[in-house]
Amino acid sequence: MDFCDKVVVVTGASSGIGAATAKYFARESANVVLIGRNENALNEIAAECEKAKGIKPLIIKAELSNDDEVKNIVTKTIEVFGRIDVLVNNAGYGGKAGILDGIEPYDHIMKTNVRAVYLLTSLCTPHLVKTKGNIVNVSSVAAFRPIKDLHFLPYCISKAALDQFTRCLAVELAKYGIRVNSVNPGATRTNFVLAAGLSKEKAEELYKVRDKVMPLGKVAESEDIADMIVFLASNRARSITGAIHVIDNGENLV
Ligand SMILES: NC(=O)c1ccc[n+]([C@@H]2O[C@H](COP(=O)([O-])OP(=O)(O)OC[C@H]3O[C@@H](n4cnc5c(N)ncnc54)[C@H](OP(=O)(O)O)[C@@H]3O)[C@@H](O)[C@H]2O)c1
């Protein structure tokens, strides 16, 4: 899976799944564009990426709910590299919210998890047309079913929307030779639940319980998800488009 001279944009590259994905692409000799908000974390991940093959990643700090900052991602990437081969729409977040919490959590979550993905993808697509590139979206098993012990109504809706985005876009862009796929993780050990407002203790408790209920006896690690993302972005997945790939240690079976 050689990504030599390819330009790969990864959102949410400062943490968890996005960071593991960026490092994997760097090991495959890609020019990686790291998107996130936490500058210190981005710098650390960039240093790790550079260590792999000596290729310096481009860091672009961006708040994805801000349209101008999303536009700047594409402007800067083209300025520096002149092309985009792969877009990984990974950044996203969840939060405890139900119907009685009103519309605000819905607007907030949809802005990052869906609207920003739509905007960034629309701006990247003319460049992906030129390179016959591809897109990988990071969704969730929450797209198919409610999360049992957390009430994440807007998050679940956002991921269901993202899956339909993947399918519709795959059909729309197939004529340009662009593939669009989704990876849908189940519980994965990252900062996700902390960002969603859980304490460290609660997060550990949650993972312990999840470790037991998973048929494979464990939650996933970021690297497990990165493996699939990089595979889908590679030419080895040349006949795969519009497909939703669940990685959940068998949780959906129990
Ligand atoms: N972990 C799980 O159990 C799990 C399960 C299913 C799906 N997922 C999905 O996997 C993806 C990655 O999450 P993760 O588990 O790796 O969580 P994470 O460790 O919390 O990482 C989330 C990343 O998204 C970025 N991000 C979030 N909101 C942003 C915004 N408004 N603007 C810019 N960047 C933003 C964060 O940037 P900063 O840290 O720099 O702010 C961070 O890099 C998400 O789409 C999530 O929904 C996770």
The ligand as a Gaussian input file, in Angstrom:
#p B3LYP/6-31G(d) Opt

LIG

0 1
 N      -14.040000       6.165000      20.054000
 C      -15.168000       5.552000      19.788000
 O      -15.682000       4.731000      20.576000
 C      -15.854000       5.807000      18.462000
 C      -16.866000       4.914000      18.071000
 C      -17.507000       5.122000      16.864000
 C      -17.160000       6.192000      16.062000
 N      -16.191000       7.054000      16.456000
 C      -15.867000       8.187000      15.555000
 O      -14.482000       8.232000      15.308000
 C      -14.110000       9.560000      14.943000
 C      -12.844000       9.927000      15.688000
 O      -13.092000       9.965000      17.076000
 P      -12.081000       9.402000      18.171000
 O      -12.722000       8.244000      18.797000
 O      -10.731000       9.283000      17.622000
 O      -12.207000      10.593000      19.249000
 P      -11.155000      11.668000      19.786000
 O       -9.944000      10.978000      20.306000
 O      -11.943000      12.524000      20.707000
 O      -10.759000      12.510000      18.490000
 C      -11.670000      13.377000      17.860000
 C      -10.929000      14.256000      16.878000
 O      -11.883000      15.104000      16.207000
 C      -11.442000      16.450000      16.306000
 N      -12.594000      17.354000      16.364000
 C      -13.755000      17.177000      17.042000
 N      -14.567000      18.222000      16.864000
 C      -13.900000      19.094000      16.052000
 C      -14.199000      20.378000      15.510000
 N      -15.350000      21.005000      15.751000
 N      -13.266000      20.980000      14.729000
 C      -12.080000      20.372000      14.478000
 N      -11.741000      19.175000      14.958000
 C      -12.637000      18.545000      15.733000
 C      -10.627000      16.516000      17.604000
 O       -9.742000      17.623000      17.504000
 P       -9.060000      18.342000      18.803000
 O       -8.800000      17.252000      19.808000
 O       -7.806000      18.913000      18.223000
 O      -10.020000      19.362000      19.288000
 C       -9.920000      15.168000      17.564000
 O       -8.769000      15.232000      16.744000
 C      -15.321000      10.444000      15.272000
 O      -15.996000      10.788000      14.082000
 C      -16.196000       9.553000      16.143000
 O      -17.552000       9.866000      16.014000
 C      -15.522000       6.889000      17.639000

